[in-house]
Amino acid sequence: MGRVDSKHVIVTGGARGMGAAFARRLATEGARVVIADVLLEEGAALAAELGENALFLPLDVTDEGAWTEVVAVAEERFGPVSGLVNNAGIVHVDPIEELSEADYRKVIDVNQVGVFLGMKAVVASMRRAGVGSIVNISSTGGLIGYSNILGYVASKWAVRGMSKTAAQEFAVDNIRVNSVHPGIVATEMVATSERSQSIASTQPIARPGTPEELANLVLFLISDESSYSTGSEFIADGGFTTQ
Ligand SMILES: NC(=O)c1ccc[n+]([C@@H]2O[C@H](COP(=O)([O-])OP(=O)(O)OC[C@H]3O[C@@H](n4cnc5c(N)ncnc54)[C@H](O)[C@@H]3O)[C@@H](O)[C@H]2O)c1
């Protein structure tokens, strides 16, 4: 028996990186998984690899109409949605003085507005499921500051507060909402960044995390094993924020 046998979970940004690891782990533990991403080829390939309990649907998380469509198609295929991992995210690097308004807004749109639209889109379906768990992927950038990524940090702090507010609003419907705060994790987002490598080398567990290590945490939060946790922050950062 799998740990999330009865669950139907949408994973945004699920075509690669951490999102792909979340989709794989959830599927292995018995969930029906919808991979939603702007990366069409990678998303379709992963869904094909995972088999009949996985489905790829194109989704730009900033598009409210597309969210409505994704939830409708997902529900038609797998029944009411009981899990959502708001994982899609982007980063833009520039010091504040050189950061354009357009680049700032773009990061806020994907990382922050995308999470809002996702929570809004799934809540009715989760109510029909009778149970729900929403996992919003923030960052250690939602707990502290990092120079040169102002929009990213602003969006990730917002996600942390939005998760607490949604936890309060949705508890009556048996829907839990938590935020996850990864430190440096070895994905394409950070692979080429010397800064990330040097951050990881100075922390108590002196290496980047793996997507699979984060997938273990997300699996726990989607499963009923975390039934008493809502509005909470779950950190997996090799101890970086203890310093
Ligand atoms: N890698 C890290 O060190 C790290 C640390 C802390 C938090 N995070 C967060 O984890 C999440 C996943 O990051 P990752 O490292 O796997 O990055 P990644 O770049 O490998 O994956 C991000 C995914 O999001 C998708 N995406 C981007 N914009 C989208 C949009 N508008 N609509 C739908 N999908 C979109 C991309 O296509 C991609 O599949 C992000 O929210 C990121 O901010 C990453």
PDBQT file of the ligand as one rigid body, heavy atoms in Angstrom, charges set to zero:
ROOT
HETATM    1  N1  LIG A 301      16.770  24.865  -6.609  1.00  0.00    +0.000 N 
HETATM    2  C1  LIG A 301      16.851  25.536  -5.478  1.00  0.00    +0.000 C 
HETATM    3  O1  LIG A 301      17.928  25.654  -4.887  1.00  0.00    +0.000 OA
HETATM    4  C2  LIG A 301      15.621  26.129  -4.856  1.00  0.00    +0.000 A 
HETATM    5  C3  LIG A 301      15.734  26.607  -3.537  1.00  0.00    +0.000 A 
HETATM    6  C4  LIG A 301      14.616  27.139  -2.911  1.00  0.00    +0.000 A 
HETATM    7  C5  LIG A 301      13.407  27.162  -3.578  1.00  0.00    +0.000 A 
HETATM    8  N2  LIG A 301      13.326  26.697  -4.863  1.00  0.00    +0.000 N 
HETATM    9  C6  LIG A 301      12.011  26.739  -5.487  1.00  0.00    +0.000 C 
HETATM   10  O2  LIG A 301      11.642  25.441  -5.905  1.00  0.00    +0.000 OA
HETATM   11  C7  LIG A 301      10.783  25.508  -7.047  1.00  0.00    +0.000 C 
HETATM   12  C8  LIG A 301      11.328  24.618  -8.138  1.00  0.00    +0.000 C 
HETATM   13  O3  LIG A 301      12.605  25.073  -8.499  1.00  0.00    +0.000 OA
HETATM   14  P1  LIG A 301      13.668  24.203  -9.325  1.00  0.00    +0.000 P 
HETATM   15  O4  LIG A 301      14.974  24.422  -8.680  1.00  0.00    +0.000 OA
HETATM   16  O5  LIG A 301      13.157  22.829  -9.529  1.00  0.00    +0.000 OA
HETATM   17  O6  LIG A 301      13.680  25.052 -10.678  1.00  0.00    +0.000 OA
HETATM   18  P2  LIG A 301      13.572  24.613 -12.216  1.00  0.00    +0.000 P 
HETATM   19  O7  LIG A 301      13.891  25.857 -12.968  1.00  0.00    +0.000 OA
HETATM   20  O8  LIG A 301      14.357  23.384 -12.496  1.00  0.00    +0.000 OA
HETATM   21  O9  LIG A 301      12.024  24.236 -12.366  1.00  0.00    +0.000 OA
HETATM   22  C9  LIG A 301      11.022  25.208 -12.337  1.00  0.00    +0.000 C 
HETATM   23  C10 LIG A 301       9.853  24.694 -13.143  1.00  0.00    +0.000 C 
HETATM   24  O10 LIG A 301       8.829  25.691 -13.129  1.00  0.00    +0.000 OA
HETATM   25  C11 LIG A 301       8.339  25.815 -14.453  1.00  0.00    +0.000 C 
HETATM   26  N3  LIG A 301       7.748  27.127 -14.661  1.00  0.00    +0.000 N 
HETATM   27  C12 LIG A 301       8.374  28.329 -14.726  1.00  0.00    +0.000 A 
HETATM   28  N4  LIG A 301       7.498  29.299 -14.995  1.00  0.00    +0.000 NA
HETATM   29  C13 LIG A 301       6.278  28.713 -15.117  1.00  0.00    +0.000 A 
HETATM   30  C14 LIG A 301       4.967  29.188 -15.372  1.00  0.00    +0.000 A 
HETATM   31  N5  LIG A 301       4.734  30.498 -15.596  1.00  0.00    +0.000 N 
HETATM   32  N6  LIG A 301       3.956  28.305 -15.401  1.00  0.00    +0.000 NA
HETATM   33  C15 LIG A 301       4.183  26.987 -15.203  1.00  0.00    +0.000 A 
HETATM   34  N7  LIG A 301       5.396  26.476 -14.944  1.00  0.00    +0.000 NA
HETATM   35  C16 LIG A 301       6.432  27.331 -14.914  1.00  0.00    +0.000 A 
HETATM   36  C17 LIG A 301       9.550  25.579 -15.333  1.00  0.00    +0.000 C 
HETATM   37  O11 LIG A 301       9.174  25.279 -16.666  1.00  0.00    +0.000 OA
HETATM   38  C18 LIG A 301      10.223  24.436 -14.605  1.00  0.00    +0.000 C 
HETATM   39  O12 LIG A 301       9.721  23.177 -15.009  1.00  0.00    +0.000 OA
HETATM   40  C19 LIG A 301      10.723  26.995  -7.427  1.00  0.00    +0.000 C 
HETATM   41  O13 LIG A 301       9.559  27.579  -6.880  1.00  0.00    +0.000 OA
HETATM   42  C20 LIG A 301      11.959  27.569  -6.761  1.00  0.00    +0.000 C 
HETATM   43  O14 LIG A 301      11.826  28.942  -6.483  1.00  0.00    +0.000 OA
HETATM   44  C21 LIG A 301      14.402  26.190  -5.514  1.00  0.00    +0.000 A 
ENDROOT
TORSDOF 0
